Amino acid sequence: MSDASVDAPVPAGPCRVLVVDDNVDSAQSMSLLLRLEGYQVECAYDGEEALHSAERFAPQVVLLDLGLPRFSGFEVARRLRAQLTGDGLLLVAVSGYGRERDRQAAHDAGFDLHLTKPADPDEVLRVLADRQSLRDARRRAGPSLTTIESPDPAAARSPLPGSSEPGPEGAPAPRFDAPAAGAARNA
């Protein structure tokens, strides 16, 4: 166990966390960290798989990337909010899309929090440990979104579905509505 996890909050009881990211290494790394901290974790690597996993696993928290194949994270959030009733689900956007309009789009889709990649592992652990107070605050304040910036806000990318802005390093913006191409999930 690293020194960083010594200062991290202790999980507030058992919690099921669904980690959704099309970057397999990123999803599995987050999953490993959370399991070491005592959380029950499942991973999904695209929007469609996330919806099936959520139905079967019944997570209390979903850490959800926005730029996913099959269904975007925005669409997954909307569908989860429509399918899963009650106040028990905490939806956390974890994405490189960190501009104000990205955060607003996440809020509009039903996210409770927005973490900008690269997400600080200690901050993720704090969010999970504080999930009850975050849910209580959401109920009191109505729909609102809390934003937590990455250590390097300049690293935030911004293309939204249908945007023509370049992605990271000048790459074209990803198409969120297109089916995943080929078998490679980490491309």
C-alpha positions in Angstrom: 0.0 0.0 0.0 1.4 3.4 -1.0 1.9 6.4 1.3 -0.8 8.2 -0.7 -3.5 5.8 0.4 -2.7 6.3 4.1 -4.2 9.8 4.0 -7.1 8.7 1.8 -10.5 8.4 3.5 -11.8 5.0 4.5 -14.8 3.8 2.5 -18.1 4.5 4.2 -19.3 0.9 4.2 -19.5 -1.5 1.3 -19.9 0.3 -2.0 -20.3 -1.0 -5.5 -18.5 1.0 -8.1 -18.8 0.7 -11.9 -15.8 2.1 -13.8 -16.5 2.9 -17.4 -13.7 3.9 -19.8 -12.8 2.8 -23.3 -9.1 3.0 -22.3 -8.8 -0.5 -20.8 -5.5 0.2 -19.0 -7.1 3.3 -17.3 -10.2 1.4 -16.3 -8.3 -1.6 -14.9 -5.8 0.7 -13.0 -8.7 2.5 -11.4 -10.4 -0.8 -10.6 -7.3 -2.1 -9.0 -6.9 1.0 -6.8 -10.5 0.8 -5.7 -10.4 -2.9 -4.9 -7.3 -2.4 -2.8 -9.3 0.2 -0.8 -12.1 -2.3 -0.2 -14.6 -1.3 -2.9 -16.6 -3.9 -5.0 -15.7 -2.9 -8.6 -16.7 -3.9 -12.1 -15.4 -2.4 -15.4 -17.1 -1.7 -18.7 -15.3 -0.4 -21.8 -18.1 1.1 -23.9 -21.5 2.7 -23.4 -23.6 -0.4 -24.2 -21.6 -2.6 -21.9 -21.9 0.0 -19.2 -25.7 -0.1 -19.3 -25.8 -3.9 -19.2 -23.3 -4.0 -16.3 -25.2 -1.3 -14.4 -28.4 -3.3 -14.7 -26.7 -6.5 -13.4 -24.3 -5.1 -10.9 -26.5 -2.3 -9.4 -23.7 0.1 -8.7 -23.9 2.9 -6.1 -21.3 4.9 -7.9 -20.5 5.1 -11.6 -17.2 6.6 -12.7 -18.0 7.3 -16.3 -15.8 8.5 -19.2 -17.6 10.8 -21.6 -16.0 9.8 -24.9 -17.1 6.2 -25.3 -17.9 4.0 -28.3 -21.4 2.7 -28.9 -23.1 5.2 -26.5 -21.4 8.4 -25.2 -21.0 8.9 -21.5 -23.7 11.6 -21.8 -26.2 9.1 -23.2 -25.2 6.4 -20.7 -25.9 8.9 -17.9 -29.3 9.9 -19.3 -30.3 6.3 -19.6 -29.0 5.3 -16.1 -31.0 8.2 -14.6 -34.1 7.1 -16.4 -33.7 3.4 -15.6 -32.3 3.5 -12.0 -34.7 5.2 -9.6 -33.9 6.6 -6.2 -31.2 8.7 -4.7 -28.7 5.9 -4.3 -26.7 6.4 -7.6 -23.8 8.9 -7.7 -22.8 9.6 -11.3 -19.3 11.0 -11.7 -18.0 12.1 -15.1 -14.2 11.3 -15.4 -13.1 12.8 -18.6 -10.5 14.9 -20.4 -13.3 17.1 -21.7 -13.0 19.8 -19.0 -14.2 23.1 -20.5 -17.2 24.9 -19.0 -19.5 23.7 -21.8 -18.4 20.1 -21.2 -19.2 20.4 -17.5 -22.6 22.0 -18.4 -23.3 19.1 -20.9 -22.4 16.6 -18.1 -24.7 18.4 -15.7 -27.5 18.4 -18.3 -27.0 14.6 -18.8 -27.5 13.9 -15.1 -24.0 13.8 -13.7 -23.5 14.7 -10.0 -19.7 15.5 -10.3 -17.2 16.1 -13.0 -13.5 15.1 -12.5 -11.1 16.2 -15.2 -8.5 13.6 -16.3 -6.1 12.8 -15.2 -8.1 12.3 -12.1 -6.2 12.4 -8.8 -6.6 8.9 -7.2 -6.9 10.5 -3.8 -9.6 12.8 -5.0 -11.5 9.8 -6.4 -11.2 8.1 -3.0 -12.5 11.2 -1.3 -15.5 11.4 -3.6 -16.3 7.7 -2.9 -15.8 8.2 0.9 -18.1 11.3 0.8 -20.7 9.8 -1.5 -23.5 10.0 1.2 -22.9 13.7 1.9 -22.7 14.3 -1.9 -26.0 12.6 -2.5 -27.6 14.5 0.5 -26.3 17.8 -0.9 -27.7 16.9 -4.3 -31.2 16.2 -2.8 -31.1 19.5 -0.9 -29.9 21.7 -3.7 -31.6 20.0 -6.6 -29.7 19.1 -9.8 -26.3 20.6 -9.7 -22.8 19.7 -10.7 -19.6 19.8 -8.8 -16.4 20.2 -10.8 -13.0 19.0 -9.7 -10.2 20.1 -12.0 -7.2 18.0 -12.9 -3.8 19.0 -11.6 -3.1 20.2 -15.2 -6.2 22.0 -16.5 -4.4 22.7 -19.7 -4.6 19.0 -20.4 -8.4 19.2 -20.7 -9.8 18.5 -24.1 -13.2 19.7 -25.2 -14.8 18.2 -28.3 -18.5 17.3 -27.7 -20.6 15.1 -29.9 -20.8 16.6 -33.3 -18.0 19.1 -32.6 -15.3 19.8 -35.2 -12.8 20.9 -32.7 -9.6 18.9 -32.6 -9.0 16.3 -29.9 -5.7 15.7 -28.1 -2.6 16.6 -30.0 -4.7 17.9 -33.0 -6.4 14.5 -33.6 -9.9 14.8 -35.0 -12.7 14.9 -32.4 -14.0 11.4 -31.6 -17.4 10.3 -33.0 -19.5 9.3 -30.0 -22.4 7.8 -32.0 -20.4 5.5 -34.2 -20.1 1.8 -33.3 -16.7 0.6 -32.1 -14.5 -0.3 -35.0 -12.8 -3.6 -35.0 -12.1 -5.7 -31.9 -9.6 -3.4 -30.3 -11.1 -1.7 -27.3 -8.0 0.3 -26.4 -7.4 2.0 -29.8 
